[in-house]
Amino acid sequence: MTLFRHDDPVPDFDRVSREDQQTILVGSLVFLIVVVALLGLLLWPFAASSQTLITCPSSSRMAAISYASASITSNASTSLTVPTNALVAVLIATPNIVNMRDDLVAPAANSGMPIVPGVPVPICVGSLSSIQFTTFTGSTSTIHVMFYR
C-alpha cells in the first residue's frame, strides 16, 4: 500500500482503498481501546483506594443508633455521652474548626486534631468516650455526631 510519492508535499489519502481505510480505522480503534485499558489499570489503585487514614469496620449491618451535638467553646474541654454499644462515630463541625483529642488529654486552642467544618470524620478506633473537643480562642462551634453499631 503506497500512500504518497516522495515528490508529493502532502499525502494523498484519496488513493487509499476502502478496505485499507477500514483496516486503518479498526487498527486505530483497537489501539485506542488498549491505551485506555492500560491507563485504567495504571490508575485503578488510586481510584479504588480508600481516602481515609483508618479503615473502619465494613459491615452492611452497621446501623445508626444515636445522634448528639454539643456547643464547643474556646479553651473549654467538652466531651459527649456515647451509647454503650457504639462502635463508630461520624463527626462534623460547624461553623468553625474544632480540635479533638482521644488520648485522655484535654485539647487546647493550639493542640489536638483539627476537624474542618463540614467535613465528615469517621472515628472507629480507641474509646469513643475518651474524645474531647475545644475550639480556637474567641470562637464557638458545634460538633454533630452520629453513632453507629
HELIX and SHEET records of a PDB file:
HELIX    1   1 PHE A   13  ARG A   15  5                                   3    
HELIX    2   2 ARG A   18  ALA A   48  1                                  31    
HELIX    3   3 LEU A  128  SER A  130  5                                   3    
SHEET    1   A 4 ALA A  64  THR A  73  0                                        
SHEET    2   A 4 THR A 140  TYR A 148 -1                                        
SHEET    3   A 4 VAL A  88  THR A  94 -1                                        
SHEET    4   A 4 VAL A 121  ILE A 123 -1                                        
SHEET    1   B 4 THR A  78  SER A  79  0                                        
SHEET    2   B 4 GLN A 132  THR A 135 -1                                        
SHEET    3   B 4 VAL A  98  ARG A 101 -1                                        
SHEET    4   B 4 MET A 113  ILE A 115 -1                                        
END                                                                             
